[in-house]
Protein backbone atom coordinates (compact mmCIF):
# COMPACT_ATOMS: atom_id res chain seq x y z
CA UNK A 1 0.00 0.00 0.00
CA UNK A 2 1.19 3.51 -0.74
CA UNK A 3 0.95 6.49 1.58
CA UNK A 4 -1.74 8.01 -0.66
CA UNK A 5 -4.01 5.00 -0.02
CA UNK A 6 -4.02 5.28 3.78
CA UNK A 7 -7.02 7.61 4.15
CA UNK A 8 -9.06 5.72 1.54
CA UNK A 9 -8.59 2.39 3.31
CA UNK A 10 -8.69 3.43 6.96
CA UNK A 11 -11.17 1.20 8.87
CA UNK A 12 -11.69 -0.94 5.74
CA UNK A 13 -10.69 -4.46 4.76
CA UNK A 14 -7.14 -4.95 3.52
CA UNK A 15 -5.03 -8.01 2.74
CA UNK A 16 -1.79 -8.99 4.44
CA UNK A 17 -0.05 -12.35 4.09
CA UNK A 18 -3.09 -13.84 2.28
CA UNK A 19 -5.43 -13.00 5.17
CA UNK A 20 -8.07 -10.29 5.59
CA UNK A 21 -7.55 -7.55 8.18
CA UNK A 22 -9.01 -4.14 8.96
CA UNK A 23 -6.62 -1.18 8.72
CA UNK A 24 -7.03 0.60 12.06
CA UNK A 25 -4.16 3.07 11.84
CA UNK A 26 -0.68 3.91 10.64
CA UNK A 27 2.30 4.93 12.76
CA UNK A 28 5.10 7.07 11.36
CA UNK A 29 8.58 6.88 12.84
CA UNK A 30 12.04 7.92 11.72
CA UNK A 31 14.92 5.52 11.22
CA UNK A 32 17.81 6.71 13.39
CA UNK A 33 20.59 5.72 11.01
CA UNK A 34 19.12 6.78 7.64
CA UNK A 35 16.71 9.48 8.92
CA UNK A 36 14.07 8.04 6.54
CA UNK A 37 10.41 7.90 7.52
CA UNK A 38 9.07 4.42 8.28
CA UNK A 39 5.33 3.69 7.97
CA UNK A 40 3.89 0.89 10.10
CA UNK A 41 0.32 -0.38 9.63
CA UNK A 42 -1.82 -1.30 12.64
CA UNK A 43 -4.10 -4.15 11.54
CA UNK A 44 -7.03 -5.85 13.28
CA UNK A 45 -7.77 -9.47 12.37
CA UNK A 46 -11.13 -9.67 10.58
CA UNK A 47 -12.08 -13.08 11.98
CA UNK A 48 -10.66 -12.54 15.47
CA UNK A 49 -11.34 -8.89 16.40
CA UNK A 50 -9.32 -9.10 19.62
CA UNK A 51 -6.11 -9.77 17.63
CA UNK A 52 -3.93 -6.94 16.30
CA UNK A 53 -0.60 -6.83 14.52
CA UNK A 54 1.83 -4.25 13.24
CA UNK A 55 3.64 -4.61 9.92
CA UNK A 56 5.32 -2.52 7.23
CA UNK A 57 2.78 -0.52 5.25
CA UNK A 58 4.26 -1.58 1.91
CA UNK A 59 3.37 -5.23 2.70
CA UNK A 60 -0.37 -4.46 2.98
CA UNK A 61 -2.58 -4.72 -0.13
CA UNK A 62 -5.95 -3.12 -0.78
CA UNK A 63 -9.02 -5.25 -1.56
Secondary structure, 3 states (H helix, E strand, C coil): CCHHHHHHHCCCEEEECCEEEEEEEEEEEECCCCCCEEEEEEEEECCCCCCEEEEEHHHCEEC
